[in-house]
Amino acid sequence: MEIEHSFTVLLVEDSMSLGALYTEYLRAEGAKVTHVNHGEDALAELERWQPDLLVLDIKLPDMSGMDILQKVQSHYADITVIMITAHGTIDLAVESMKSGAFDFLVKPFDAKRLSITVRNALKQRQLVNLVAKYEQSLPKANYKGFIGESLSMQTVYKTIDCVANSKASVFIVGESGTGKEVCAHAIHHAGNRRDNAFVALNCASIPKDLIESEIFGHTKGAFTGAVANRDGAASRADGGTLFLDEICEMDLELQSKLLRFIQTGIFQKVGGTKEEKVDVRFVSATNRIPWEEVKHGRFREDLFYRLHVIPIELPPLRVRGKDITLLANKLLKEYNNEEGKQFKSLSSDTKKILQSYDWPGNVRQLQNIIRQVVVLNSSDIVEASMLPAQLTSTLSRTSLVQPLIGVQSTAEDNRGLTDVVSCLSSEDGKEDASLYQTEASLSCSSEDDKIIPLWLSEKHTIEAAIKQCDGNVPKAAALLDISASTIYRKRQSWEEQQKVTS
């Protein structure tokens, strides 16, 4: 591994002559060196910039180098520290290493000794950075309140990481229950405003005549019931994040006032005459399609463009695959502790049902169902029979469709296939059923007792499942107990097979 060709060093050495000598040693290694003589000067430099390496003398005129080391470990943990002293003892060396120093040099030392130590420190620094980058590239199952390692959620996590330190407005869209407020919290806590306030305001839950006061505050006597001055969400969020949930529910008249506030950061309290200026990062959310609201005149176009700078779309639970089981297990453990129950796992049938259900209420609905199961039952395994009726109806469909994948269609198999198709048949699926029955009868009546190709049997089975699911491929895949990518690959192979036979 090659070390960095150019790196920065802050050298803290009270001796001017030794400081000049060590500076030359370090420059010979390619370092850009800043030399200071006192501990207070070192701390002042560290507040302005952070070097790659800190070469720190333990004995300084104004303070101990060990005190500086402790502050570096608390506030600048990425800096690699090399301690130096003319009064070296084993105990002092051990203490400095325990406190976080990379190495310990006893003066006097020559250029070669310093060079070896610096090169080792830089190599270790590079290894730490490589490991950190590798860890960041791995799928995250837990991320700032989110549970899920699906590709769609990894995309959300990366977007949050990218926008966290920006002041650009973020607009979160997604169905009800997908975790829009969790996403807003994640943006706030991942960024440089994390130490300031996060203020959430649900625009749908506040009466029309009170929402302006909730956002901007009011003065005493501004309206009936205003018995004192009150700060609004805008004032409380100064320096932090203001989260406007269900923003599309806001009245058009108030939208114009909000637009001015977003543009200038300036507002007036209801009933007040004094203008106030704040520094607020805006995050908005809605379960509607915002551009459709704009086209229908229910949301101001200019406000849309102010808020919709960075969009984040949260995927519905039904397309998140194995995240459903991850979430269910996490919720089961959480509610288990709250309710004092002994549940340990989900049965295989329960997992199949959870994976195949549509989840119109998304994560919030899953939370309610798992809590209901825990409260109403006592066992160590969550059985399918414990689930609500609207979920358990999916199990029978799964068990009917599953055996059709990968089974050759002999004459005997086709009779079973016809029986299964009759079970699948409904007002929506008669056409598919007749298709199966036709293929089955053709294969059985052949003089040579031929069977239809396996790929064609699978094709009919999968297409029937997709039609039963109204074209929803992920749902059909869950019912068939295969991945959606398998269906897409098979579709491609079917096209190739048809080209060969035509």
Disulfide bonds with the S-S distance in Angstrom:
none
